[in-house]
């Protein structure tokens, strides 16, 4: 792994590692990412995943910063290493009925409910004040 990429990943993991160090009650931290909040039509999709503490996947990043080809490759790596994961999808019709913010929150809730192992903490970069969250970044 290139030194620059390794440093970037270490910085990403630093926030998570600090949480583990500060709170022994937290065993599972879940990362959340969403797609589909910008388009005028189409579903909003939320992915939720709990990775092992020592997970270190080269190239992992915000989905919008990764090419489609790289996302496909990362998908397999993530699922192979994941402790638990879930995907929540809310379609355009429901978005029109409840608005995009509420649809995103609903998709997040659906993703978490799909997980076989539930997280102790959820890290999400795009939303605040969600009932299922204890901490946002």
Residue frames as a rotation matrix with the C-alpha (Angstrom) as fourth column:
UNK 1
0.588 0.809 0.000 0.00
0.809 -0.588 0.000 0.00
0.000 0.000 -1.000 0.00
UNK 2
-0.052 -0.597 0.800 1.36
0.501 -0.709 -0.497 3.41
0.864 0.375 0.336 -0.88
UNK 3
-0.710 -0.357 -0.607 2.47
0.698 -0.240 -0.675 5.54
0.095 -0.903 0.420 2.04
UNK 4
-0.903 0.396 0.164 0.09
-0.383 -0.917 0.107 8.41
0.193 0.034 0.981 1.17
UNK 5
-0.054 0.920 -0.387 -2.91
-0.361 0.344 0.867 6.05
0.931 0.187 0.313 1.04
UNK 6
-0.148 -0.071 -0.986 -1.88
0.729 0.666 -0.157 4.40
0.668 -0.742 -0.046 4.29
UNK 7
-0.946 -0.229 -0.229 -1.68
0.323 -0.708 -0.627 7.80
-0.019 -0.668 0.744 6.01
UNK 8
-0.604 0.791 0.102 -5.13
-0.615 -0.544 0.571 8.77
0.507 0.281 0.815 4.66
UNK 9
0.140 0.665 -0.734 -6.63
0.044 0.736 0.676 5.56
0.989 -0.126 0.074 5.99
UNK 10
-0.491 -0.384 -0.782 -4.93
0.785 0.195 -0.588 5.98
0.379 -0.903 0.205 9.36
UNK 11
-0.977 0.174 0.120 -6.50
-0.202 -0.937 -0.287 9.45
0.063 -0.304 0.950 9.64
UNK 12
-0.189 0.959 -0.209 -9.93
-0.564 0.068 0.823 8.01
0.804 0.274 0.528 8.81
UNK 13
0.151 0.210 -0.966 -9.53
0.432 0.865 0.256 5.29
0.889 -0.456 0.040 11.43
UNK 14
-0.817 -0.576 0.015 -8.25
0.249 -0.376 -0.892 7.73
0.520 -0.725 0.451 14.08
UNK 15
-0.436 0.739 0.514 -11.72
-0.791 -0.587 0.173 9.05
0.430 -0.331 0.840 14.87
UNK 16
0.540 0.652 -0.533 -13.11
-0.387 0.754 0.531 5.54
0.748 -0.080 0.659 15.28
UNK 17
-0.068 -0.666 -0.743 -10.10
0.525 0.609 -0.595 4.36
0.848 -0.430 0.308 17.30
UNK 18
-0.845 -0.198 0.497 -10.50
-0.232 -0.702 -0.673 7.33
0.482 -0.684 0.547 19.68
UNK 19
0.103 0.962 0.254 -14.11
-0.860 -0.043 0.509 6.32
0.500 -0.271 0.823 20.31
UNK 20
0.540 0.042 -0.841 -13.10
0.122 0.984 0.128 2.74
0.833 -0.172 0.526 21.13
UNK 21
-0.474 -0.838 -0.270 -10.37
0.466 0.022 -0.885 4.00
0.747 -0.546 0.380 23.49
UNK 22
-0.780 0.176 0.600 -12.69
-0.466 -0.804 -0.369 6.42
0.418 -0.567 0.709 25.30
UNK 23
0.061 0.896 0.441 -15.59
-0.990 0.112 -0.090 4.02
-0.129 -0.431 0.893 25.81
UNK 24
-0.873 -0.461 0.161 -15.11
-0.459 0.887 0.053 0.34
-0.168 -0.028 -0.985 26.64
UNK 25
-0.223 0.880 0.420 -18.86
-0.060 0.417 -0.907 -0.25
-0.973 -0.227 -0.040 26.32
UNK 26
0.527 0.379 -0.761 -18.73
-0.738 -0.239 -0.631 0.35
-0.421 0.894 0.153 22.56
UNK 27
-0.096 -0.504 0.858 -18.02
0.063 0.857 0.511 -2.85
-0.993 0.103 -0.050 20.71
UNK 28
-0.216 0.125 0.969 -19.58
0.931 0.324 0.166 -2.21
-0.293 0.938 -0.186 17.29
UNK 29
-0.278 0.085 -0.957 -19.30
-0.150 -0.988 -0.044 1.06
-0.949 0.132 0.287 15.38
UNK 30
0.169 0.466 0.869 -21.36
0.833 0.404 -0.378 1.33
-0.527 0.787 -0.320 12.22
UNK 31
-0.769 -0.380 -0.514 -20.45
0.007 -0.809 0.588 3.54
-0.639 0.448 0.625 9.29
UNK 32
0.273 0.928 0.253 -23.26
0.565 0.058 -0.823 4.92
-0.778 0.368 -0.509 7.15
UNK 33
-0.850 -0.389 -0.354 -23.16
-0.035 -0.630 0.776 6.30
-0.525 0.672 0.522 3.61
UNK 34
0.198 0.972 0.130 -26.01
0.304 0.065 -0.951 7.42
-0.932 0.227 -0.282 1.40
UNK 35
-0.931 -0.358 0.076 -26.53
0.178 -0.262 0.949 7.96
-0.320 0.896 0.307 -2.30
UNK 36
-0.472 0.769 0.432 -29.37
0.794 0.158 0.587 9.48
0.382 0.620 -0.685 -4.24
UNK 37
0.008 0.485 -0.874 -30.08
0.762 -0.569 -0.309 12.66
-0.647 -0.664 -0.374 -2.27
UNK 38
-0.583 -0.368 -0.724 -29.05
-0.057 -0.871 0.488 14.91
-0.810 0.326 0.487 -5.16
UNK 39
-0.955 0.168 0.243 -30.92
0.274 0.190 0.943 13.53
0.112 0.967 -0.228 -8.19
UNK 40
-0.611 0.791 0.019 -34.38
-0.792 -0.611 -0.022 14.80
-0.006 -0.028 1.000 -9.08
UNK 41
0.558 0.791 -0.250 -35.67
-0.788 0.600 0.137 11.27
0.258 0.121 0.959 -9.61
UNK 42
-0.014 -0.528 -0.849 -34.75
-0.121 0.844 -0.523 7.87
0.993 0.095 -0.076 -8.28
UNK 43
0.758 0.356 -0.546 -34.42
0.408 0.395 0.823 6.22
0.509 -0.847 0.154 -4.91
UNK 44
0.263 -0.717 0.645 -32.31
-0.878 -0.455 -0.148 7.20
0.400 -0.527 -0.750 -1.93
UNK 45
0.666 -0.155 -0.730 -30.09
0.181 0.982 -0.044 4.32
0.724 -0.103 0.682 -0.80
UNK 46
0.422 -0.528 0.737 -28.28
-0.891 -0.393 0.229 3.98
0.168 -0.753 -0.636 2.52
UNK 47
0.349 -0.421 -0.837 -25.57
0.115 0.906 -0.408 1.46
0.930 0.046 0.364 3.27
UNK 48
0.585 -0.172 0.793 -24.63
-0.803 -0.260 0.536 0.59
0.115 -0.950 -0.290 6.85
UNK 49
0.525 -0.466 -0.712 -21.66
0.080 0.860 -0.504 -1.56
0.847 0.208 0.489 7.80
UNK 50
0.778 -0.425 0.463 -19.76
-0.541 -0.078 0.838 -2.68
-0.320 -0.902 -0.290 10.87
UNK 51
0.506 -0.711 -0.488 -16.18
-0.278 0.401 -0.873 -3.59
0.816 0.578 0.006 10.03
UNK 52
0.562 -0.437 -0.702 -13.61
0.791 0.532 0.302 -5.31
0.242 -0.725 0.645 12.21
UNK 53
0.839 -0.260 -0.478 -11.49
0.095 -0.795 0.599 -2.93
-0.536 -0.548 -0.642 14.27
UNK 54
-0.125 -0.992 -0.029 -8.40
0.023 -0.032 0.999 -3.82
-0.992 0.124 0.027 12.25
UNK 55
0.501 0.372 0.781 -10.06
0.769 0.222 -0.599 -3.48
-0.396 0.901 -0.175 8.84
UNK 56
-0.041 -0.606 -0.795 -7.84
-0.169 -0.780 0.603 -1.54
-0.985 0.159 -0.071 6.45
UNK 57
0.324 0.276 0.905 -9.16
0.769 0.480 -0.422 -1.59
-0.551 0.833 -0.057 2.87
UNK 58
-0.688 -0.682 -0.249 -7.10
0.358 -0.618 0.700 0.33
-0.631 0.392 0.669 0.35
UNK 59
-0.907 0.257 0.332 -9.12
0.216 -0.393 0.894 2.85
0.361 0.883 0.301 -1.65
UNK 60
-0.101 0.927 -0.362 -12.12
0.981 0.153 0.120 3.00
0.167 -0.343 -0.925 0.66
UNK 61
-0.984 -0.146 -0.106 -13.70
0.157 -0.983 -0.100 6.44
-0.089 -0.115 0.989 0.70
UNK 62
-0.232 0.921 -0.313 -16.97
-0.338 -0.378 -0.862 8.30
-0.912 -0.094 0.399 0.37
UNK 63
0.031 0.294 0.955 -18.88
0.634 0.733 -0.246 6.56
-0.773 0.613 -0.164 -2.44
UNK 64
0.926 0.375 -0.053 -19.06
0.218 -0.642 -0.735 9.79
-0.309 0.669 -0.676 -4.42
UNK 65
0.456 -0.843 -0.284 -15.26
-0.795 -0.529 0.295 9.98
-0.399 0.091 -0.912 -4.47
UNK 66
-0.453 -0.554 0.698 -14.78
-0.215 0.828 0.518 6.46
-0.865 0.084 -0.494 -5.86
UNK 67
-0.603 0.196 -0.773 -15.27
-0.793 -0.047 0.607 5.40
0.083 0.979 0.184 -9.47
UNK 68
0.494 0.869 0.007 -18.02
-0.869 0.494 0.004 2.91
0.000 -0.008 1.000 -10.29
UNK 69
0.425 -0.417 -0.804 -15.44
-0.212 0.817 -0.536 0.26
0.880 0.398 0.258 -11.20
UNK 70
-0.682 -0.721 0.120 -13.59
-0.231 0.057 -0.971 0.76
0.694 -0.690 -0.205 -7.89
UNK 71
-0.251 0.679 0.689 -16.89
-0.966 -0.131 -0.223 0.70
-0.061 -0.722 0.689 -5.93
UNK 72
0.674 0.501 -0.542 -17.70
-0.588 0.808 0.016 -2.70
0.446 0.308 0.840 -7.43
UNK 73
-0.026 -0.797 -0.603 -14.33
0.081 0.600 -0.796 -4.05
0.996 -0.069 0.049 -6.30
UNK 74
-0.785 -0.269 0.558 -14.61
-0.461 -0.349 -0.816 -2.48
0.415 -0.898 0.149 -2.84
UNK 75
0.201 0.962 0.186 -18.14
-0.930 0.127 0.345 -3.89
0.308 -0.242 0.920 -2.44
UNK 76
0.612 0.002 -0.791 -16.83
-0.041 0.999 -0.029 -7.46
0.790 0.050 0.611 -2.45
UNK 77
-0.471 -0.863 -0.182 -13.97
0.236 0.076 -0.969 -6.63
0.850 -0.499 0.168 -0.09
UNK 78
-0.579 0.315 0.752 -16.28
-0.740 -0.590 -0.323 -4.85
0.342 -0.743 0.575 2.33
UNK 79
0.515 0.857 -0.029 -18.81
-0.778 0.481 0.405 -7.69
0.361 -0.186 0.914 2.43
UNK 80
0.348 -0.469 -0.811 -16.02
0.177 0.883 -0.435 -10.24
0.920 0.008 0.391 2.93
UNK 81
-0.679 -0.723 -0.128 -14.66
0.310 -0.124 -0.942 -8.36
0.665 -0.680 0.309 5.94
UNK 82
-0.296 0.625 0.722 -17.90
-0.632 -0.695 0.343 -6.98
0.716 -0.355 0.601 7.38
UNK 83
-0.988 0.110 0.107 -19.17
-0.034 0.523 -0.852 -8.12
-0.150 -0.845 -0.513 10.74
UNK 84
-0.147 0.984 0.098 -22.66
0.761 0.176 -0.624 -6.94
-0.632 -0.018 -0.775 9.78
UNK 85
-0.979 -0.117 -0.168 -24.26
-0.009 -0.796 0.605 -4.79
-0.205 0.594 0.778 7.09
UNK 86
-0.081 0.982 0.171 -27.61
0.714 0.177 -0.677 -3.57
-0.695 0.068 -0.716 5.84
UNK 87
-0.959 -0.121 0.256 -29.03
0.274 -0.617 0.738 -1.62
0.068 0.778 0.625 2.92
UNK 88
-0.182 0.925 -0.334 -32.08
0.541 -0.190 -0.820 0.62
-0.821 -0.330 -0.465 3.05
UNK 89
-0.916 -0.049 0.399 -33.87
0.388 -0.372 0.844 1.90
0.107 0.927 0.360 -0.04
UNK 90
-0.134 0.890 -0.436 -36.70
0.345 -0.371 -0.862 4.41
-0.929 -0.266 -0.257 -0.28
UNK 91
-0.322 0.039 0.946 -38.26
0.940 0.136 0.314 4.90
-0.116 0.990 -0.081 -3.71
UNK 92
-0.920 -0.123 0.372 -39.11
0.250 -0.915 0.315 8.14
0.302 0.383 0.873 -5.49
UNK 93
-0.050 0.989 0.141 -42.82
0.225 -0.126 0.966 7.90
0.973 0.080 -0.216 -4.73
UNK 94
0.495 0.183 -0.850 -42.18
0.845 0.126 0.519 7.73
0.202 -0.975 -0.092 -1.00
UNK 95
-0.620 -0.749 -0.236 -39.62
0.769 -0.639 0.006 10.56
-0.155 -0.178 0.972 -1.26
UNK 96
-0.667 0.435 0.605 -42.33
0.123 -0.736 0.666 12.71
0.735 0.519 0.437 -2.87
UNK 97
0.375 0.897 -0.232 -44.69
0.348 0.095 0.933 11.89
0.859 -0.431 -0.277 0.01
UNK 98
0.781 -0.044 -0.623 -42.34
0.624 0.014 0.781 12.42
-0.026 -0.999 0.038 2.98
UNK 99
0.868 -0.492 -0.068 -39.52
-0.492 -0.834 -0.250 14.62
0.066 0.250 -0.966 1.50
UNK 100
0.455 -0.757 -0.469 -35.88
-0.129 0.465 -0.876 13.73
0.881 0.459 0.114 0.87
UNK 101
-0.404 -0.623 0.670 -34.65
-0.764 -0.172 -0.622 14.34
0.502 -0.763 -0.406 4.42
UNK 102
0.123 0.543 0.831 -37.25
-0.878 0.450 -0.164 12.05
-0.462 -0.710 0.532 5.97
UNK 103
0.917 0.163 -0.364 -36.75
-0.351 0.766 -0.539 9.51
0.191 0.622 0.760 3.19
UNK 104
0.030 -0.982 -0.184 -33.02
-0.394 0.157 -0.906 9.45
0.919 0.100 -0.382 3.95
UNK 105
-0.441 -0.116 0.890 -33.73
-0.897 0.056 -0.438 8.94
0.001 -0.992 -0.129 7.65
UNK 106
0.598 0.732 0.326 -36.15
-0.695 0.676 -0.243 6.14
-0.398 -0.081 0.914 6.77
UNK 107
0.709 -0.414 -0.571 -33.58
-0.271 0.587 -0.763 4.48
0.650 0.696 0.304 4.49
UNK 108
-0.381 -0.862 0.333 -31.03
-0.645 -0.010 -0.764 4.69
0.662 -0.506 -0.552 7.32
UNK 109
-0.120 0.435 0.892 -33.48
-0.913 0.304 -0.271 3.07
-0.389 -0.848 0.361 9.73
UNK 110
0.877 0.442 -0.187 -34.19
-0.477 0.765 -0.433 0.31
-0.049 0.469 0.882 7.20
UNK 111
0.270 -0.865 -0.423 -30.46
-0.380 0.308 -0.872 -0.32
0.885 0.397 -0.245 6.71
UNK 112
-0.558 -0.471 0.683 -29.88
-0.791 0.054 -0.610 -0.63
0.251 -0.880 -0.402 10.45
UNK 113
0.243 0.744 0.623 -32.88
-0.847 0.476 -0.238 -2.93
-0.473 -0.469 0.746 10.87
UNK 114
0.804 0.012 -0.595 -31.40
-0.438 0.688 -0.579 -5.30
0.403 0.726 0.558 8.25
UNK 115
-0.150 -0.988 0.048 -28.21
-0.741 0.080 -0.667 -5.75
0.655 -0.136 -0.743 10.24
UNK 116
0.382 0.229 -0.895 -27.78
0.229 0.915 0.332 -9.09
0.895 -0.332 0.297 12.03
UNK 117
-0.163 -0.466 -0.870 -25.54
0.987 -0.077 -0.144 -7.46
0.000 -0.881 0.472 14.63
UNK 118
0.768 0.533 0.356 -26.74
0.524 -0.842 0.131 -4.06
0.369 0.086 -0.925 15.78
UNK 119
-0.176 -0.895 0.409 -24.26
0.414 -0.444 -0.795 -1.21
0.893 0.030 0.449 16.29
UNK 120
0.033 0.062 -0.998 -23.52
0.979 -0.203 0.020 0.47
-0.201 -0.977 -0.067 19.60
UNK 121
-0.025 -0.137 -0.990 -22.69
0.047 -0.990 0.136 3.69
-0.999 -0.043 0.031 17.75
UNK 122
0.480 0.232 0.846 -23.40
0.844 0.140 -0.517 5.03
-0.239 0.963 -0.129 14.27
UNK 123
-0.385 -0.619 -0.684 -21.11
0.208 -0.781 0.589 7.40
-0.899 0.084 0.430 12.38
UNK 124
0.278 0.533 0.799 -22.78
0.944 0.004 -0.331 9.35
-0.179 0.846 -0.502 9.63
UNK 125
-0.690 -0.701 -0.179 -21.58
0.648 -0.709 0.280 12.45
-0.323 0.077 0.943 7.80
UNK 126
-0.817 0.322 0.478 -24.75
0.248 -0.553 0.796 13.87
0.521 0.768 0.372 6.28
UNK 127
0.159 0.985 0.070 -27.51
0.181 -0.099 0.979 13.83
0.971 -0.143 -0.194 8.91
UNK 128
-0.904 -0.346 0.250 -28.14
-0.170 -0.246 -0.954 15.13
0.391 -0.905 0.164 12.40
UNK 129
-0.582 0.677 0.450 -30.77
-0.738 -0.208 -0.642 14.52
-0.341 -0.706 0.621 15.06
UNK 130
-0.131 0.486 -0.864 -31.79
-0.567 0.678 0.468 11.06
0.813 0.551 0.187 13.96
UNK 131
0.616 0.505 0.604 -33.52
-0.771 0.231 0.593 8.97
0.161 -0.832 0.532 16.62
UNK 132
0.961 -0.217 -0.170 -31.27
0.226 0.974 0.035 5.97
0.158 -0.072 0.985 16.01
UNK 133
0.205 -0.950 0.235 -28.04
0.323 -0.161 -0.932 7.99
0.924 0.267 0.274 16.34
UNK 134
0.706 -0.093 -0.702 -26.01
0.687 -0.151 0.711 8.79
-0.172 -0.984 -0.043 19.41
UNK 135
0.082 -0.799 -0.596 -23.18
0.135 -0.584 0.801 10.65
-0.988 -0.146 0.060 17.69
UNK 136
0.885 0.165 0.436 -22.67
0.446 -0.025 -0.895 12.35
-0.137 0.986 -0.096 14.32
UNK 137
-0.156 -0.960 -0.233 -19.53
0.624 -0.279 0.730 13.56
-0.766 -0.032 0.643 12.59
